[in-house]
Amino acid sequence: MDHQIDLGEGEYVFVPMRVVPNEDGSEILFTLFRQPDMTDEKFEADMRWVARDMVALKSLLQSQNQNQQNYA
């Protein structure tokens, strides 16, 4: 699930992301690289953004799993 984020003007940030099996579920491994010359504040803001996205993804996947169980 590796992807790139377009920063504009031909600049991209590589974001490695993996999904690995873990018992009856999966784990998502997300790596956030600190960019050169990035301030502490900007990096912390990026970490909060990623954390919100991961919480939203977990909620979405759990609700889909629950819906599948309801139809089984």
N, C-alpha and C positions, 0 to 999 in steps of 0.2 A: 504494500500500500504506500510505497514511497511516492512522494509528490514534490512539486516545486511551487513556491509562492511567488507570484509576479509582483515585484516591488515597483514596477514601472521603469521606463527608460532603459529597457533591456537588462535589468537586474533581476535575478532570481535567487531565492534561498531554497536549498535542498533540505527536505524534511524526511528523514527515514522513519518508517512506521511499519510495524509487523503485527500480525495476529498469529498467536500460537495456541494450540490446544492445551487445556488444563482440566483434567478430570471430565466433568460433564459440561464444561463451558470453555471459554477462551480468555486469553489475556491479550490486551493491546499494549504494545511497547512503542512509545512515542519518544523521539529524541528531539529536544529543542536546543539547537546550537546558539550560543551567544555570538552575535555578529561583531566584526571588528568595529571599534570605536563606539559600541553601544553603551549608553549610560546604565547605571544600576537601575534607575527608575524605569527606563524603557524595557530592560530585560525583565524586571518584575511585572510590568504591565503585560508583556508577552506571556509570561508564565501564568498569570491570572486568566488571560484569554484562552490559553490551552486548557487550563483546569476547567473553565466553564464549558468548553467544547466537549471535554471528556465526560463530564457529568451529564450533558445533554445526550451524548452518544450512548452512555450506559442506560439512561432512562428510556431512550428510544428502543434499544435492543431488548431490554427487559419487558417493555410493554408488548413488543412483537412476540416475544417468547410466551408471555401470558396469553395473548390472543390465540396463538397456535395451540396451547394446552386447552383452551376453552373449546376449540373446535374438534379436538381429538376424541 
